[in-house]
Amino acid sequence: MLLIGAHCDDIEIGCGGLLLRMAASWPRAQYLWVTLSSDRERERETRDAARRLLPGVESVRFDIATHKQSYFPAVAAAIKDHFEEVKRHCTPDVILTHARDDLHQDHRLTNELTWNTFRNHLILEYEIPKYDGDLGKPNFYVPLTARELATKCDALMECFPSQHSRSWFTRNTFEALARLRGIECNAPEGFAEAFHARKAWIGLGS
């Protein structure tokens, strides 16, 4: 499993609930957690959150870089080199990354390079609520239990004190989005995370 986020907290916001489900179902799966822009404080935050969202998982590797936040298009060549290096050491079954239509320039470039680099993989694009109002119409849902959503929100609020000054970074934001997506997919407990699955194929044997 390859997890790609432009910044610390992106992976946790976008697919923290799915990670909890996968950790419970496949604790022996291998995870590569790639964050493209960070500093020491935020790296500590994301490592703490990862431990909360992947409990019991035996293999989690971190690749946390320091590309300049909010300037990804200006340093695209360096980030592309980073992706190629990741590809040399990783053959994932599933990739989780930013959505193609995300209006944040760092998120959008991350998506473009994910698709540019990985051509034969299942890629699920997660969503990040923000000021830009770019949430779209996802087509792939992961129902969450109320307990899973609470664990995800606890991790976000407790592991990322650096983000508490942001008006949108609240428990209510994450719960509200999960509730809306839960309505859309008729989730049993009313909550879900949503993704864009641009391409997928299923093998039915010979």
Biotite code that builds the C-alpha atoms (Angstrom):
import biotite.structure as struc

atoms = struc.array([
    struc.Atom([0.000, 0.000, 0.000], chain_id="A", res_id=1, res_name="MET", atom_name="CA", element="C"),
    struc.Atom([1.436, 3.382, -1.056], chain_id="A", res_id=2, res_name="LEU", atom_name="CA", element="C"),
    struc.Atom([0.103, 6.461, 0.744], chain_id="A", res_id=3, res_name="LEU", atom_name="CA", element="C"),
    struc.Atom([0.979, 9.835, -0.804], chain_id="A", res_id=4, res_name="ILE", atom_name="CA", element="C"),
    struc.Atom([0.266, 13.234, 0.724], chain_id="A", res_id=5, res_name="GLY", atom_name="CA", element="C"),
    struc.Atom([1.534, 16.662, -0.215], chain_id="A", res_id=6, res_name="ALA", atom_name="CA", element="C"),
    struc.Atom([1.618, 17.747, 3.443], chain_id="A", res_id=7, res_name="HIS", atom_name="CA", element="C"),
    struc.Atom([1.499, 16.218, 6.887], chain_id="A", res_id=8, res_name="CYS", atom_name="CA", element="C"),
    struc.Atom([-2.179, 15.607, 7.802], chain_id="A", res_id=9, res_name="ASP", atom_name="CA", element="C"),
    struc.Atom([-3.378, 15.129, 4.190], chain_id="A", res_id=10, res_name="ASP", atom_name="CA", element="C"),
    struc.Atom([-3.294, 11.326, 4.303], chain_id="A", res_id=11, res_name="ILE", atom_name="CA", element="C"),
    struc.Atom([-4.855, 11.317, 7.750], chain_id="A", res_id=12, res_name="GLU", atom_name="CA", element="C"),
    struc.Atom([-7.715, 13.609, 6.684], chain_id="A", res_id=13, res_name="ILE", atom_name="CA", element="C"),
    struc.Atom([-8.318, 11.955, 3.341], chain_id="A", res_id=14, res_name="GLY", atom_name="CA", element="C"),
    struc.Atom([-8.209, 8.275, 4.239], chain_id="A", res_id=15, res_name="CYS", atom_name="CA", element="C"),
    struc.Atom([-7.655, 7.842, 7.976], chain_id="A", res_id=16, res_name="GLY", atom_name="CA", element="C"),
    struc.Atom([-10.824, 5.792, 8.307], chain_id="A", res_id=17, res_name="GLY", atom_name="CA", element="C"),
    struc.Atom([-9.870, 3.480, 5.457], chain_id="A", res_id=18, res_name="LEU", atom_name="CA", element="C"),
    struc.Atom([-6.472, 2.959, 7.081], chain_id="A", res_id=19, res_name="LEU", atom_name="CA", element="C"),
    struc.Atom([-8.131, 1.903, 10.323], chain_id="A", res_id=20, res_name="LEU", atom_name="CA", element="C"),
    struc.Atom([-10.246, -0.622, 8.420], chain_id="A", res_id=21, res_name="ARG", atom_name="CA", element="C"),
    struc.Atom([-7.267, -1.991, 6.514], chain_id="A", res_id=22, res_name="MET", atom_name="CA", element="C"),
    struc.Atom([-5.137, -2.268, 9.649], chain_id="A", res_id=23, res_name="ALA", atom_name="CA", element="C"),
    struc.Atom([-7.850, -4.353, 11.289], chain_id="A", res_id=24, res_name="ALA", atom_name="CA", element="C"),
    struc.Atom([-8.305, -6.598, 8.251], chain_id="A", res_id=25, res_name="SER", atom_name="CA", element="C"),
    struc.Atom([-4.732, -6.943, 6.991], chain_id="A", res_id=26, res_name="TRP", atom_name="CA", element="C"),
    struc.Atom([-2.223, -6.215, 9.790], chain_id="A", res_id=27, res_name="PRO", atom_name="CA", element="C"),
    struc.Atom([0.561, -7.899, 7.805], chain_id="A", res_id=28, res_name="ARG", atom_name="CA", element="C"),
    struc.Atom([0.178, -5.607, 4.789], chain_id="A", res_id=29, res_name="ALA", atom_name="CA", element="C"),
    struc.Atom([3.131, -3.345, 4.032], chain_id="A", res_id=30, res_name="GLN", atom_name="CA", element="C"),
    struc.Atom([2.701, 0.422, 3.944], chain_id="A", res_id=31, res_name="TYR", atom_name="CA", element="C"),
    struc.Atom([4.910, 3.159, 2.512], chain_id="A", res_id=32, res_name="LEU", atom_name="CA", element="C"),
    struc.Atom([3.852, 6.553, 3.901], chain_id="A", res_id=33, res_name="TRP", atom_name="CA", element="C"),
    struc.Atom([5.103, 9.374, 1.659], chain_id="A", res_id=34, res_name="VAL", atom_name="CA", element="C"),
    struc.Atom([4.750, 13.011, 2.699], chain_id="A", res_id=35, res_name="THR", atom_name="CA", element="C"),
    struc.Atom([6.272, 15.507, 0.287], chain_id="A", res_id=36, res_name="LEU", atom_name="CA", element="C"),
    struc.Atom([6.464, 18.660, 2.420], chain_id="A", res_id=37, res_name="SER", atom_name="CA", element="C"),
    struc.Atom([7.252, 18.755, 6.124], chain_id="A", res_id=38, res_name="SER", atom_name="CA", element="C"),
    struc.Atom([9.438, 20.090, 8.900], chain_id="A", res_id=39, res_name="ASP", atom_name="CA", element="C"),
    struc.Atom([10.528, 18.390, 12.115], chain_id="A", res_id=40, res_name="ARG", atom_name="CA", element="C"),
    struc.Atom([7.488, 19.425, 14.134], chain_id="A", res_id=41, res_name="GLU", atom_name="CA", element="C"),
    struc.Atom([4.999, 18.269, 11.538], chain_id="A", res_id=42, res_name="ARG", atom_name="CA", element="C"),
    struc.Atom([6.930, 15.074, 10.868], chain_id="A", res_id=43, res_name="GLU", atom_name="CA", element="C"),
    struc.Atom([6.517, 14.164, 14.536], chain_id="A", res_id=44, res_name="ARG", atom_name="CA", element="C"),
    struc.Atom([2.809, 14.902, 14.242], chain_id="A", res_id=45, res_name="GLU", atom_name="CA", element="C"),
    struc.Atom([2.272, 12.676, 11.226], chain_id="A", res_id=46, res_name="THR", atom_name="CA", element="C"),
    struc.Atom([4.266, 9.795, 12.701], chain_id="A", res_id=47, res_name="ARG", atom_name="CA", element="C"),
    struc.Atom([2.153, 10.006, 15.850], chain_id="A", res_id=48, res_name="ASP", atom_name="CA", element="C"),
    struc.Atom([-1.048, 10.012, 13.807], chain_id="A", res_id=49, res_name="ALA", atom_name="CA", element="C"),
    struc.Atom([0.118, 7.074, 11.687], chain_id="A", res_id=50, res_name="ALA", atom_name="CA", element="C"),
    struc.Atom([0.606, 4.996, 14.799], chain_id="A", res_id=51, res_name="ARG", atom_name="CA", element="C"),
    struc.Atom([-2.961, 5.784, 15.835], chain_id="A", res_id=52, res_name="ARG", atom_name="CA", element="C"),
    struc.Atom([-4.431, 4.963, 12.419], chain_id="A", res_id=53, res_name="LEU", atom_name="CA", element="C"),
    struc.Atom([-2.432, 1.795, 11.718], chain_id="A", res_id=54, res_name="LEU", atom_name="CA", element="C"),
    struc.Atom([-2.502, 0.003, 15.082], chain_id="A", res_id=55, res_name="PRO", atom_name="CA", element="C"),
    struc.Atom([-0.925, -3.418, 15.043], chain_id="A", res_id=56, res_name="GLY", atom_name="CA", element="C"),
    struc.Atom([0.472, -3.083, 11.537], chain_id="A", res_id=57, res_name="VAL", atom_name="CA", element="C"),
    struc.Atom([3.860, -4.755, 11.320], chain_id="A", res_id=58, res_name="GLU", atom_name="CA", element="C"),
    struc.Atom([5.410, -2.853, 8.400], chain_id="A", res_id=59, res_name="SER", atom_name="CA", element="C"),
    struc.Atom([5.111, 0.929, 8.005], chain_id="A", res_id=60, res_name="VAL", atom_name="CA", element="C"),
    struc.Atom([7.936, 2.816, 6.307], chain_id="A", res_id=61, res_name="ARG", atom_name="CA", element="C"),
    struc.Atom([8.074, 6.608, 6.166], chain_id="A", res_id=62, res_name="PHE", atom_name="CA", element="C"),
    struc.Atom([9.444, 8.793, 3.378], chain_id="A", res_id=63, res_name="ASP", atom_name="CA", element="C"),
    struc.Atom([9.017, 12.366, 4.574], chain_id="A", res_id=64, res_name="ILE", atom_name="CA", element="C"),
    struc.Atom([10.517, 15.095, 2.391], chain_id="A", res_id=65, res_name="ALA", atom_name="CA", element="C"),
    struc.Atom([10.982, 18.848, 2.644], chain_id="A", res_id=66, res_name="THR", atom_name="CA", element="C"),
    struc.Atom([9.862, 20.182, -0.732], chain_id="A", res_id=67, res_name="HIS", atom_name="CA", element="C"),
    struc.Atom([8.725, 23.792, -0.353], chain_id="A", res_id=68, res_name="LYS", atom_name="CA", element="C"),
    struc.Atom([5.082, 23.962, 0.696], chain_id="A", res_id=69, res_name="GLN", atom_name="CA", element="C"),
    struc.Atom([2.752, 25.918, -1.625], chain_id="A", res_id=70, res_name="SER", atom_name="CA", element="C"),
    struc.Atom([5.451, 26.036, -4.340], chain_id="A", res_id=71, res_name="TYR", atom_name="CA", element="C"),
    struc.Atom([5.139, 22.536, -5.805], chain_id="A", res_id=72, res_name="PHE", atom_name="CA", element="C"),
    struc.Atom([4.649, 23.667, -9.451], chain_id="A", res_id=73, res_name="PRO", atom_name="CA", element="C"),
    struc.Atom([7.891, 25.671, -9.191], chain_id="A", res_id=74, res_name="ALA", atom_name="CA", element="C"),
    struc.Atom([9.856, 22.655, -7.953], chain_id="A", res_id=75, res_name="VAL", atom_name="CA", element="C"),
    struc.Atom([8.060, 20.010, -9.990], chain_id="A", res_id=76, res_name="ALA", atom_name="CA", element="C"),
    struc.Atom([11.258, 18.507, -11.421], chain_id="A", res_id=77, res_name="ALA", atom_name="CA", element="C"),
    struc.Atom([12.630, 17.726, -7.963], chain_id="A", res_id=78, res_name="ALA", atom_name="CA", element="C"),
    struc.Atom([9.329, 16.223, -6.873], chain_id="A", res_id=79, res_name="ILE", atom_name="CA", element="C"),
    struc.Atom([9.168, 14.140, -10.059], chain_id="A", res_id=80, res_name="LYS", atom_name="CA", element="C"),
    struc.Atom([12.627, 12.780, -9.242], chain_id="A", res_id=81, res_name="ASP", atom_name="CA", element="C"),
    struc.Atom([11.330, 11.918, -5.786], chain_id="A", res_id=82, res_name="HIS", atom_name="CA", element="C"),
    struc.Atom([8.428, 9.979, -7.294], chain_id="A", res_id=83, res_name="PHE", atom_name="CA", element="C"),
    struc.Atom([10.773, 8.045, -9.546], chain_id="A", res_id=84, res_name="GLU", atom_name="CA", element="C"),
    struc.Atom([12.879, 7.116, -6.533], chain_id="A", res_id=85, res_name="GLU", atom_name="CA", element="C"),
    struc.Atom([9.786, 5.896, -4.697], chain_id="A", res_id=86, res_name="VAL", atom_name="CA", element="C"),
    struc.Atom([8.826, 3.811, -7.729], chain_id="A", res_id=87, res_name="LYS", atom_name="CA", element="C"),
    struc.Atom([12.203, 2.082, -7.740], chain_id="A", res_id=88, res_name="ARG", atom_name="CA", element="C"),
    struc.Atom([11.626, 0.803, -4.220], chain_id="A", res_id=89, res_name="HIS", atom_name="CA", element="C"),
    struc.Atom([7.868, 0.201, -4.169], chain_id="A", res_id=90, res_name="CYS", atom_name="CA", element="C"),
    struc.Atom([5.453, -1.989, -6.140], chain_id="A", res_id=91, res_name="THR", atom_name="CA", element="C"),
    struc.Atom([2.125, -1.216, -4.460], chain_id="A", res_id=92, res_name="PRO", atom_name="CA", element="C"),
    struc.Atom([-1.167, -3.001, -4.989], chain_id="A", res_id=93, res_name="ASP", atom_name="CA", element="C"),
    struc.Atom([-3.123, 0.147, -4.079], chain_id="A", res_id=94, res_name="VAL", atom_name="CA", element="C"),
    struc.Atom([-2.165, 3.827, -4.091], chain_id="A", res_id=95, res_name="ILE", atom_name="CA", element="C"),
    struc.Atom([-3.968, 6.540, -2.130], chain_id="A", res_id=96, res_name="LEU", atom_name="CA", element="C"),
    struc.Atom([-3.318, 10.089, -3.284], chain_id="A", res_id=97, res_name="THR", atom_name="CA", element="C"),
    struc.Atom([-4.886, 13.519, -3.775], chain_id="A", res_id=98, res_name="HIS", atom_name="CA", element="C"),
    struc.Atom([-7.825, 14.147, -6.108], chain_id="A", res_id=99, res_name="ALA", atom_name="CA", element="C"),
    struc.Atom([-7.208, 15.335, -9.661], chain_id="A", res_id=100, res_name="ARG", atom_name="CA", element="C"),
    struc.Atom([-9.606, 18.287, -9.351], chain_id="A", res_id=101, res_name="ASP", atom_name="CA", element="C"),
    struc.Atom([-8.250, 19.529, -6.006], chain_id="A", res_id=102, res_name="ASP", atom_name="CA", element="C"),
    struc.Atom([-7.679, 23.277, -6.369], chain_id="A", res_id=103, res_name="LEU", atom_name="CA", element="C"),
    struc.Atom([-4.666, 23.403, -4.044], chain_id="A", res_id=104, res_name="HIS", atom_name="CA", element="C"),
    struc.Atom([-1.658, 23.561, -6.345], chain_id="A", res_id=105, res_name="GLN", atom_name="CA", element="C"),
    struc.Atom([0.418, 21.187, -4.207], chain_id="A", res_id=106, res_name="ASP", atom_name="CA", element="C"),
    struc.Atom([-2.359, 18.613, -4.077], chain_id="A", res_id=107, res_name="HIS", atom_name="CA", element="C"),
    struc.Atom([-3.057, 18.850, -7.804], chain_id="A", res_id=108, res_name="ARG", atom_name="CA", element="C"),
    struc.Atom([0.581, 18.375, -8.800], chain_id="A", res_id=109, res_name="LEU", atom_name="CA", element="C"),
    struc.Atom([0.859, 15.422, -6.419], chain_id="A", res_id=110, res_name="THR", atom_name="CA", element="C"),
    struc.Atom([-2.040, 13.771, -8.221], chain_id="A", res_id=111, res_name="ASN", atom_name="CA", element="C"),
    struc.Atom([-0.567, 14.473, -11.662], chain_id="A", res_id=112, res_name="GLU", atom_name="CA", element="C"),
    struc.Atom([2.774, 12.960, -10.738], chain_id="A", res_id=113, res_name="LEU", atom_name="CA", element="C"),
    struc.Atom([1.117, 9.954, -9.140], chain_id="A", res_id=114, res_name="THR", atom_name="CA", element="C"),
    struc.Atom([-0.632, 9.120, -12.403], chain_id="A", res_id=115, res_name="TRP", atom_name="CA", element="C"),
    struc.Atom([2.431, 10.004, -14.444], chain_id="A", res_id=116, res_name="ASN", atom_name="CA", element="C"),
    struc.Atom([4.662, 7.703, -12.417], chain_id="A", res_id=117, res_name="THR", atom_name="CA", element="C"),
    struc.Atom([2.410, 4.733, -11.653], chain_id="A", res_id=118, res_name="PHE", atom_name="CA", element="C"),
    struc.Atom([0.730, 3.380, -14.780], chain_id="A", res_id=119, res_name="ARG", atom_name="CA", element="C"),
    struc.Atom([-0.448, -0.071, -13.764], chain_id="A", res_id=120, res_name="ASN", atom_name="CA", element="C"),
    struc.Atom([-1.915, 0.357, -10.308], chain_id="A", res_id=121, res_name="HIS", atom_name="CA", element="C"),
    struc.Atom([-5.237, 0.901, -8.597], chain_id="A", res_id=122, res_name="LEU", atom_name="CA", element="C"),
    struc.Atom([-5.231, 4.571, -7.593], chain_id="A", res_id=123, res_name="ILE", atom_name="CA", element="C"),
    struc.Atom([-7.861, 5.957, -5.238], chain_id="A", res_id=124, res_name="LEU", atom_name="CA", element="C"),
    struc.Atom([-8.022, 9.730, -4.883], chain_id="A", res_id=125, res_name="GLU", atom_name="CA", element="C"),
    struc.Atom([-9.075, 11.083, -1.498], chain_id="A", res_id=126, res_name="TYR", atom_name="CA", element="C"),
    struc.Atom([-10.639, 14.456, -0.743], chain_id="A", res_id=127, res_name="GLU", atom_name="CA", element="C"),
    struc.Atom([-9.602, 17.335, 1.520], chain_id="A", res_id=128, res_name="ILE", atom_name="CA", element="C"),
    struc.Atom([-12.186, 19.917, 2.692], chain_id="A", res_id=129, res_name="PRO", atom_name="CA", element="C"),
    struc.Atom([-10.911, 23.458, 2.402], chain_id="A", res_id=130, res_name="LYS", atom_name="CA", element="C"),
    struc.Atom([-11.683, 27.115, 1.596], chain_id="A", res_id=131, res_name="TYR", atom_name="CA", element="C"),
    struc.Atom([-11.629, 26.503, -2.175], chain_id="A", res_id=132, res_name="ASP", atom_name="CA", element="C"),
    struc.Atom([-14.875, 24.522, -2.096], chain_id="A", res_id=133, res_name="GLY", atom_name="CA", element="C"),
    struc.Atom([-13.665, 21.934, -4.593], chain_id="A", res_id=134, res_name="ASP", atom_name="CA", element="C"),
    struc.Atom([-15.354, 18.804, -3.263], chain_id="A", res_id=135, res_name="LEU", atom_name="CA", element="C"),
    struc.Atom([-16.733, 16.845, -6.199], chain_id="A", res_id=136, res_name="GLY", atom_name="CA", element="C"),
    struc.Atom([-18.832, 13.763, -6.893], chain_id="A", res_id=137, res_name="LYS", atom_name="CA", element="C"),
    struc.Atom([-16.886, 10.702, -5.714], chain_id="A", res_id=138, res_name="PRO", atom_name="CA", element="C"),
    struc.Atom([-17.681, 7.226, -6.986], chain_id="A", res_id=139, res_name="ASN", atom_name="CA", element="C"),
    struc.Atom([-15.979, 4.947, -4.442], chain_id="A", res_id=140, res_name="PHE", atom_name="CA", element="C"),
    struc.Atom([-17.046, 4.800, -0.797], chain_id="A", res_id=141, res_name="TYR", atom_name="CA", element="C"),
    struc.Atom([-15.747, 3.186, 2.383], chain_id="A", res_id=142, res_name="VAL", atom_name="CA", element="C"),
    struc.Atom([-18.421, 3.015, 5.118], chain_id="A", res_id=143, res_name="PRO", atom_name="CA", element="C"),
    struc.Atom([-17.130, 3.794, 8.612], chain_id="A", res_id=144, res_name="LEU", atom_name="CA", element="C"),
    struc.Atom([-18.463, 2.862, 11.991], chain_id="A", res_id=145, res_name="THR", atom_name="CA", element="C"),
    struc.Atom([-19.082, 5.632, 14.494], chain_id="A", res_id=146, res_name="ALA", atom_name="CA", element="C"),
    struc.Atom([-16.150, 4.278, 16.485], chain_id="A", res_id=147, res_name="ARG", atom_name="CA", element="C"),
    struc.Atom([-13.804, 4.370, 13.481], chain_id="A", res_id=148, res_name="GLU", atom_name="CA", element="C"),
    struc.Atom([-14.793, 7.953, 12.718], chain_id="A", res_id=149, res_name="LEU", atom_name="CA", element="C"),
    struc.Atom([-14.232, 8.922, 16.353], chain_id="A", res_id=150, res_name="ALA", atom_name="CA", element="C"),
    struc.Atom([-10.782, 7.314, 16.340], chain_id="A", res_id=151, res_name="THR", atom_name="CA", element="C"),
    struc.Atom([-9.867, 9.142, 13.125], chain_id="A", res_id=152, res_name="LYS", atom_name="CA", element="C"),
    struc.Atom([-11.049, 12.492, 14.494], chain_id="A", res_id=153, res_name="CYS", atom_name="CA", element="C"),
    struc.Atom([-9.261, 11.892, 17.803], chain_id="A", res_id=154, res_name="ASP", atom_name="CA", element="C"),
    struc.Atom([-6.014, 11.283, 15.909], chain_id="A", res_id=155, res_name="ALA", atom_name="CA", element="C"),
    struc.Atom([-6.432, 14.446, 13.853], chain_id="A", res_id=156, res_name="LEU", atom_name="CA", element="C"),
    struc.Atom([-7.267, 16.701, 16.779], chain_id="A", res_id=157, res_name="MET", atom_name="CA", element="C"),
    struc.Atom([-4.753, 15.264, 19.230], chain_id="A", res_id=158, res_name="GLU", atom_name="CA", element="C"),
    struc.Atom([-1.790, 14.653, 16.911], chain_id="A", res_id=159, res_name="CYS", atom_name="CA", element="C"),
    struc.Atom([-1.823, 17.937, 14.961], chain_id="A", res_id=160, res_name="PHE", atom_name="CA", element="C"),
    struc.Atom([-1.695, 20.851, 17.423], chain_id="A", res_id=161, res_name="PRO", atom_name="CA", element="C"),
    struc.Atom([0.116, 22.908, 14.762], chain_id="A", res_id=162, res_name="SER", atom_name="CA", element="C"),
    struc.Atom([-3.125, 23.039, 12.747], chain_id="A", res_id=163, res_name="GLN", atom_name="CA", element="C"),
    struc.Atom([-5.525, 24.118, 15.472], chain_id="A", res_id=164, res_name="HIS", atom_name="CA", element="C"),
    struc.Atom([-5.325, 27.777, 14.432], chain_id="A", res_id=165, res_name="SER", atom_name="CA", element="C"),
    struc.Atom([-6.847, 26.966, 11.032], chain_id="A", res_id=166, res_name="ARG", atom_name="CA", element="C"),
    struc.Atom([-10.562, 27.732, 11.055], chain_id="A", res_id=167, res_name="SER", atom_name="CA", element="C"),
    struc.Atom([-11.483, 24.671, 9.001], chain_id="A", res_id=168, res_name="TRP", atom_name="CA", element="C"),
    struc.Atom([-9.401, 22.182, 10.978], chain_id="A", res_id=169, res_name="PHE", atom_name="CA", element="C"),
    struc.Atom([-12.097, 21.128, 13.426], chain_id="A", res_id=170, res_name="THR", atom_name="CA", element="C"),
    struc.Atom([-13.713, 17.901, 14.493], chain_id="A", res_id=171, res_name="ARG", atom_name="CA", element="C"),
    struc.Atom([-17.036, 19.195, 13.188], chain_id="A", res_id=172, res_name="ASN", atom_name="CA", element="C"),
    struc.Atom([-15.583, 19.581, 9.690], chain_id="A", res_id=173, res_name="THR", atom_name="CA", element="C"),
    struc.Atom([-14.400, 15.984, 9.490], chain_id="A", res_id=174, res_name="PHE", atom_name="CA", element="C"),
    struc.Atom([-17.543, 14.564, 11.061], chain_id="A", res_id=175, res_name="GLU", atom_name="CA", element="C"),
    struc.Atom([-19.791, 16.588, 8.750], chain_id="A", res_id=176, res_name="ALA", atom_name="CA", element="C"),
    struc.Atom([-18.060, 15.404, 5.595], chain_id="A", res_id=177, res_name="LEU", atom_name="CA", element="C"),
    struc.Atom([-18.170, 11.788, 6.780], chain_id="A", res_id=178, res_name="ALA", atom_name="CA", element="C"),
    struc.Atom([-21.889, 12.151, 7.491], chain_id="A", res_id=179, res_name="ARG", atom_name="CA", element="C"),
    struc.Atom([-22.611, 13.545, 4.020], chain_id="A", res_id=180, res_name="LEU", atom_name="CA", element="C"),
    struc.Atom([-20.642, 10.770, 2.328], chain_id="A", res_id=181, res_name="ARG", atom_name="CA", element="C"),
    struc.Atom([-22.389, 8.261, 4.568], chain_id="A", res_id=182, res_name="GLY", atom_name="CA", element="C"),
    struc.Atom([-25.758, 9.504, 3.313], chain_id="A", res_id=183, res_name="ILE", atom_name="CA", element="C"),
    struc.Atom([-24.602, 9.203, -0.303], chain_id="A", res_id=184, res_name="GLU", atom_name="CA", element="C"),
    struc.Atom([-23.630, 5.536, 0.027], chain_id="A", res_id=185, res_name="CYS", atom_name="CA", element="C"),
    struc.Atom([-26.296, 4.530, 2.561], chain_id="A", res_id=186, res_name="ASN", atom_name="CA", element="C"),
    struc.Atom([-23.610, 3.511, 5.053], chain_id="A", res_id=187, res_name="ALA", atom_name="CA", element="C"),
    struc.Atom([-24.916, 1.205, 7.810], chain_id="A", res_id=188, res_name="PRO", atom_name="CA", element="C"),
    struc.Atom([-23.888, 3.578, 10.630], chain_id="A", res_id=189, res_name="GLU", atom_name="CA", element="C"),
    struc.Atom([-24.285, 6.737, 8.552], chain_id="A", res_id=190, res_name="GLY", atom_name="CA", element="C"),
    struc.Atom([-20.620, 7.633, 7.977], chain_id="A", res_id=191, res_name="PHE", atom_name="CA", element="C"),
    struc.Atom([-18.137, 7.094, 5.150], chain_id="A", res_id=192, res_name="ALA", atom_name="CA", element="C"),
    struc.Atom([-15.016, 8.293, 3.401], chain_id="A", res_id=193, res_name="GLU", atom_name="CA", element="C"),
    struc.Atom([-15.224, 8.894, -0.335], chain_id="A", res_id=194, res_name="ALA", atom_name="CA", element="C"),
    struc.Atom([-12.731, 8.553, -3.163], chain_id="A", res_id=195, res_name="PHE", atom_name="CA", element="C"),
    struc.Atom([-12.450, 9.007, -6.912], chain_id="A", res_id=196, res_name="HIS", atom_name="CA", element="C"),
    struc.Atom([-11.596, 5.788, -8.746], chain_id="A", res_id=197, res_name="ALA", atom_name="CA", element="C"),
    struc.Atom([-10.671, 6.979, -12.245], chain_id="A", res_id=198, res_name="ARG", atom_name="CA", element="C"),
    struc.Atom([-9.671, 3.568, -13.609], chain_id="A", res_id=199, res_name="LYS", atom_name="CA", element="C"),
    struc.Atom([-10.083, 0.081, -12.235], chain_id="A", res_id=200, res_name="ALA", atom_name="CA", element="C"),
    struc.Atom([-10.155, -3.427, -13.611], chain_id="A", res_id=201, res_name="TRP", atom_name="CA", element="C"),
    struc.Atom([-11.044, -6.730, -12.103], chain_id="A", res_id=202, res_name="ILE", atom_name="CA", element="C"),
    struc.Atom([-9.514, -10.069, -13.000], chain_id="A", res_id=203, res_name="GLY", atom_name="CA", element="C"),
    struc.Atom([-12.054, -12.877, -13.218], chain_id="A", res_id=204, res_name="LEU", atom_name="CA", element="C"),
    struc.Atom([-9.599, -15.667, -13.916], chain_id="A", res_id=205, res_name="GLY", atom_name="CA", element="C"),
    struc.Atom([-9.370, -17.810, -17.050], chain_id="A", res_id=206, res_name="SER", atom_name="CA", element="C"),
])
